[in-house]
Amino acid sequence: MNKYRILGIVALVIGIVLIYTVKNDLASFVSGILIGIGAVVTVTGKTIFQKKNVK
C-alpha cells in the first residue's frame, strides 16, 4: 500500500465517524466530501496533481 491509499482510508474513516457523531449540516457536508475524496484516493492510489514528465 502506498501513502496515498493509506491517506484515503484515513479520510474515509474520519468521514464515517463524523457522520455518526456530529449532528450538524456543515459537519455532514464536510464528512460527505471526506468520504468522496477518500474513496477516490483509495481506489486510484494517486492524486490528480502529480507531475507529468513532458519531453
C-alpha positions in Angstrom: 0.0 0.0 0.0 1.3 3.4 -0.9 0.9 6.5 1.3 -2.0 7.9 -0.8 -4.1 4.8 -0.3 -3.5 4.9 3.5 -4.4 8.6 3.4 -7.6 7.7 1.5 -8.6 5.1 4.1 -8.0 7.6 6.9 -10.2 10.1 5.2 -12.9 7.5 4.8 -12.8 6.6 8.5 -12.8 10.2 9.7 -15.8 11.0 7.4 -17.8 8.0 8.6 -17.0 8.8 12.3 -18.1 12.4 11.7 -21.4 11.4 10.2 -22.4 9.3 13.2 -21.0 11.6 16.0 -21.9 15.1 14.9 -25.4 16.2 14.2 -24.9 19.3 12.1 -25.5 20.2 8.5 -22.0 21.6 7.9 -20.4 18.5 9.6 -22.4 16.2 7.3 -21.3 18.2 4.3 -17.7 18.0 5.3 -17.9 14.3 6.1 -19.5 13.7 2.7 -16.6 15.4 1.0 -14.1 13.5 3.0 -15.8 10.2 2.2 -15.9 11.0 -1.5 -12.2 12.1 -1.6 -11.2 9.1 0.5 -13.0 6.7 -1.8 -11.4 8.1 -4.9 -7.9 8.2 -3.5 -8.2 4.7 -2.0 -9.3 3.2 -5.3 -6.9 5.0 -7.6 -3.9 5.2 -5.2 -2.8 8.6 -6.6 -3.7 12.3 -6.7 -4.7 14.3 -9.7 -1.9 16.8 -9.2 1.1 14.5 -9.9 3.8 15.9 -12.1 4.0 14.6 -15.6 7.3 14.1 -17.5 6.9 16.0 -20.7 9.7 15.8 -23.3 
